[in-house]
Amino acid sequence: MQRLTDLAYWDENWWNRKRPQRLTWFYRDMDYETVRLLAGKAKHDRVRALEVGAGGSRILPYLARKFGFEIFGSDFSLAGCRLARANAALQGVPLRTVCEDLFQSSLAPESFDLVYSAGLVEHFDVTRAAVKEHFRLTKPGGRLVIIVPNFQGAQGRIWKRLAHPLWKVHRVFGPEELAASFRAFGLSEVRTGYLGSFFIHVGMGSEWTGVKRWPKWFQFSVYASIRLTNALISLLFRLSPLRPHTRTLSPLFFTEGVRPTAE
């Protein structure tokens, strides 16, 4: 198995480019849908929840504040762990973190009611190996949820054309492959689908090599108009009973399942 990213990539991404922030739902309906998915039917019950690859997580602290989850995070980037703790402090909730390699985890197996990751498993060339480590930490009867960027849709085509260095550190696959991994480990009630009605990301960092060829005024114009478009369309879907989650336009897909209890 090979990692498609290294520690330097994540340290740069988490601490040098981001600052502590709360979860805001002003226009990202994919955040709204992610919380709905992870909260499930838990409501305000006490749930031990672990986010694998929790660097910079905003969702995890929200689950603690809104639903009373007992939250844990693991990440192999120290900068990512620091940012996750800072985000939790902004929400006024305790977060226990372990900064370690997913494949050399000190966390006790079968110890969490909910294990999830968002934007992690696609950074390994063997997806099933990463899924196995998530499965190992899930209690019998507990839920496993894995969320992945949807690069088979419009976002993937944009990244491949305009941000090839970013494209190269992601393995492109779909929900069917992820669901097959879940079933291979014996999870039941496997369900898969897309998350978010519409969200397009175009950046101006060094990885956006295609964008860097544009005049500066045009870069800023495109960046600002895409942000505004995301805001208006996502707000429209938030106010509408229609939430069309599709392979073409949804920014994320997910697979969830339940680890069977011992017979």
C-alpha positions in Angstrom: 0.0 0.0 0.0 1.2 3.5 -0.9 0.3 6.9 0.5 -0.4 9.5 -2.1 0.4 12.3 0.3 3.1 12.9 3.0 3.2 14.6 6.3 4.6 17.8 4.9 1.6 18.1 2.6 -0.9 18.0 5.5 1.2 20.2 7.8 1.2 22.9 5.1 -2.5 22.4 4.3 -3.8 22.5 7.9 -1.8 25.0 9.8 -0.2 27.3 7.2 -3.4 27.8 5.1 -6.2 27.6 7.7 -7.1 29.2 11.0 -9.5 28.0 13.7 -13.2 28.2 12.7 -16.7 27.1 13.6 -18.9 25.2 11.3 -21.0 27.7 9.4 -23.9 26.7 7.1 -24.3 29.9 5.3 -24.0 28.3 1.9 -22.5 24.8 2.2 -25.4 22.5 2.1 -23.0 19.6 2.0 -22.1 20.4 5.6 -25.8 20.3 6.5 -26.2 16.9 4.8 -23.0 15.5 6.4 -24.2 16.4 9.9 -27.6 14.8 9.1 -25.9 11.6 7.9 -23.5 11.3 10.9 -26.1 12.2 13.5 -28.5 9.6 12.1 -31.1 8.6 14.7 -28.8 9.4 17.6 -30.5 12.7 18.5 -29.0 13.6 22.0 -27.9 10.1 23.1 -24.4 9.7 24.4 -22.3 8.5 21.4 -18.6 7.8 21.4 -17.6 9.2 18.0 -14.2 9.0 16.3 -13.2 10.9 13.2 -10.2 9.3 11.5 -8.1 12.0 9.8 -9.7 14.7 12.0 -7.1 17.4 11.2 -9.0 20.7 11.1 -12.4 19.1 11.6 -15.3 21.5 12.1 -18.0 18.8 11.9 -16.7 16.8 14.9 -17.0 19.7 17.5 -20.5 20.5 16.1 -21.6 16.9 16.8 -20.5 17.3 20.4 -22.2 20.7 20.9 -25.5 19.9 19.1 -26.0 16.2 19.8 -23.9 15.6 23.0 -21.5 13.2 21.3 -18.3 12.3 23.2 -15.7 13.1 20.5 -12.3 11.7 19.6 -10.1 12.5 16.7 -7.0 10.9 15.2 -4.6 12.4 12.6 -1.0 11.9 11.7 -0.3 15.6 11.3 0.5 17.5 14.5 -0.6 20.7 12.8 -4.0 19.1 11.9 -4.5 17.9 15.5 -3.7 21.4 16.8 -6.2 22.9 14.5 -8.9 20.3 15.4 -8.4 21.1 19.1 -8.6 24.9 18.4 -11.9 24.4 16.4 -13.3 22.4 19.4 -12.3 25.2 21.8 -14.2 27.7 19.6 -17.3 25.5 20.1 -16.6 25.1 23.8 -16.5 21.3 23.7 -13.8 18.8 24.8 -12.0 16.9 22.1 -9.5 14.1 22.7 -7.0 13.7 20.0 -4.2 11.2 19.2 -1.6 12.2 16.7 -0.5 9.0 15.0 -0.4 6.9 11.9 -3.8 5.3 11.1 -2.0 2.0 10.4 -0.2 2.0 13.8 -3.0 3.2 16.0 -2.9 3.0 19.8 -6.7 3.2 20.0 -8.4 0.2 21.4 -10.2 -1.9 18.7 -14.0 -2.1 18.7 -14.3 1.0 21.0 -16.4 3.5 19.2 -20.2 3.7 18.4 -19.5 5.9 15.3 -16.3 5.8 13.3 -16.1 8.1 10.3 -13.7 9.9 8.0 -14.2 12.6 5.4 -11.6 13.0 2.7 -9.1 10.4 3.8 -9.3 7.0 2.2 -8.8 8.4 -1.4 -5.2 9.4 -0.4 -4.2 5.7 -0.4 -3.7 3.6 -3.5 -5.4 0.6 -1.7 -8.7 1.9 -0.4 -9.7 -1.4 1.3 -6.6 -1.3 3.6 -7.7 2.1 4.9 -11.3 0.9 5.3 -10.1 -2.1 7.3 -8.5 0.2 9.9 -11.8 2.1 10.3 -13.7 -1.2 10.7 -11.2 -2.4 13.4 -12.1 0.6 15.6 -15.9 0.2 15.2 -17.9 -1.5 18.0 -20.2 -4.4 17.2 -23.5 -2.7 16.5 -21.7 0.5 15.8 -21.8 2.6 12.6 -19.0 3.1 10.1 -19.4 6.1 7.7 -16.8 7.1 5.1 -17.2 10.2 3.0 -15.1 10.8 -0.1 -14.8 13.7 -2.6 -16.8 13.0 -5.7 -14.2 13.3 -8.5 -16.2 11.4 -11.0 -18.4 14.5 -11.4 -17.9 18.1 -12.4 -15.4 18.9 -9.6 -13.1 16.1 -10.7 -13.0 17.5 -14.3 -12.2 20.9 -13.0 -9.4 19.7 -10.7 -7.9 17.5 -13.4 -7.7 20.4 -15.8 -6.8 23.3 -13.5 -5.1 21.7 -10.4 -3.3 18.6 -11.7 -0.9 18.5 -8.6 -4.0 18.1 -6.4 -5.6 15.6 -8.8 -2.5 13.4 -8.6 -2.8 12.9 -4.8 -6.3 11.6 -4.9 -7.4 8.1 -6.1 -10.6 8.4 -8.1 -13.3 5.9 -7.5 -17.0 5.8 -6.8 -19.5 4.7 -4.2 -19.9 1.2 -5.6 -16.3 0.3 -4.9 -16.5 1.7 -1.4 -19.7 -0.3 -0.7 -18.0 -3.5 -2.0 -15.2 -2.9 0.6 -17.8 -2.6 3.4 -19.6 -5.8 2.4 -16.2 -7.6 2.2 -15.7 -6.8 5.9 -19.1 -8.1 6.7 -20.9 -4.8 7.5 -24.7 -4.9 7.3 -27.3 -2.3 6.3 -24.8 -0.9 3.8 -26.1 2.2 2.1 -24.4 4.6 -0.3 -25.2 7.8 -2.0 -24.1 11.4 -2.9 -23.9 14.4 -0.5 -24.6 18.0 -1.3 -26.7 19.4 -4.1 -24.0 21.7 -5.6 -20.6 22.9 -4.7 -17.7 23.8 -7.0 -14.2 24.7 -5.7 -11.6 26.6 -7.6 -8.6 27.9 -5.7 -5.7 30.2 -6.3 -2.9 28.3 -4.4 0.3 27.0 -6.0 -1.4 23.7 -6.9 -3.9 25.5 -9.2 -1.4 25.5 -12.1 -4.1 26.1 -14.7 -5.5 29.1 -12.8 -2.0 30.6 -12.4 -1.8 31.1 -16.1 -4.7 33.5 -16.1 -4.4 37.3 -15.5 -4.7 38.2 -11.8 -7.9 40.2 -12.3 -9.4 37.2 -14.1 -8.4 34.8 -11.3 -10.0 37.0 -8.6 -13.2 37.4 -10.8 -13.6 33.7 -11.3 -12.9 32.9 -7.6 -15.4 35.5 -6.4 -18.1 34.6 -8.8 -17.8 30.9 -8.1 -18.1 31.6 -4.3 -21.2 33.7 -4.9 -22.7 31.0 -7.2 -22.1 28.3 -4.6 -23.7 30.5 -1.9 -26.8 31.3 -4.0 -27.5 27.8 -5.3 -26.8 26.1 -2.0 -29.0 28.5 -0.2 -31.8 27.9 -2.7 -31.5 24.2 -2.1 -31.5 24.7 1.6 -34.8 26.6 1.4 -36.3 24.1 -1.1 -37.8 20.7 -0.3 -35.8 19.4 -3.3 -32.2 18.2 -2.7 -31.0 16.6 -5.8 -27.9 14.7 -4.9 -26.3 13.5 -8.1 -23.0 12.0 -9.4 -22.6 15.0 -11.7 -22.9 17.9 -9.3 -22.7 16.6 -5.7 -19.2 17.4 -4.2 -19.2 14.2 -2.0 -20.3 10.6 -1.8 -20.6 8.3 1.2 -21.0 4.7 2.2 -22.3 3.7 5.7 -22.8 0.3 7.3 -23.3 -1.4 10.7 -20.8 -3.8 12.2 -22.7 -6.9 13.2 -22.9 -7.9 16.8 -21.4 -11.2 17.8 -23.7 -14.2 17.6 
